[in-house]
Amino acid sequence: MLMPGLFDEFFDDFARPVVSRRANVTAPQMMKTDVKELENGFALDIELPGYKKEDLQLELKEGYLTVSATTKKNNDEEKNGHYIRRERFIGTSSRSFYVGEEVTQEDIKAKFEDGLLNIFVPKKEAQPKIPESKYIAIE
């Protein structure tokens, strides 16, 4: 006779069809982020457990700061059996934040420690664009 409770839930997973979890994972679930406004800027704390510093990339393009994290797949074959279900994410996820077009990559400071990526983005005021008059020289 089987024990109710733990074993029922364990064996229920075998009866369900296996669905690829990769397609169901979105960046906000993977990159939980706290954004704090400070006097002189914004502090972003992004949870990235299980990642290494070399797995992360920050890019600033057209006013958007994009944080990308990549996990590498282990291509070694399993010697003692095969997986029935894998719930660890393998692949790339990214998340973008609008920081303004005035911010440059030199302004942004980032530090990664113990699975937490800390990013500081300074506040910069938008400079009003001065309309340029382009005159044509008359010969």
C-alpha positions, 0 to 999 in steps of 0.5 A: 500500500502506498503512503498518501501525500508526498508519493501521490504528488511525486507520481502525479508528475509522471502521469502529466505530459512533459511540456517544455518549460523554456517557452513558458519562462519570461524575463521578469520571472527570471530577473526579479528587480527592485528599483529604488529612486535616490536623490541623484539617480536610480538603484536597480537590484536584479536577482540572478541566482546561479549565474556568474559574472561572465554570464551577464552582459549590459548594453546601453542603446538608444536610451535603453539599458538591456541586461542579458543573462546566458546559461550554458547547456552541459552537452555531456551525456548522462551516464547513469540514466536519463532525465524524465524532467528538467526544471532548470532554465537553459538559454538566454533571458534579457530585460530592458529599462528605459534610462533616457538618451542623456545617460552614457555608458560611462555614467552607469555603474554595475556590481555583481556579487552573490547572485545580485546585480546592483546597477546605479543609473544617475539622473540626468536632465534632458537638454533642450535641443537648440534648433539649428539653422542651416544656412546656405552660402550664396556665391 
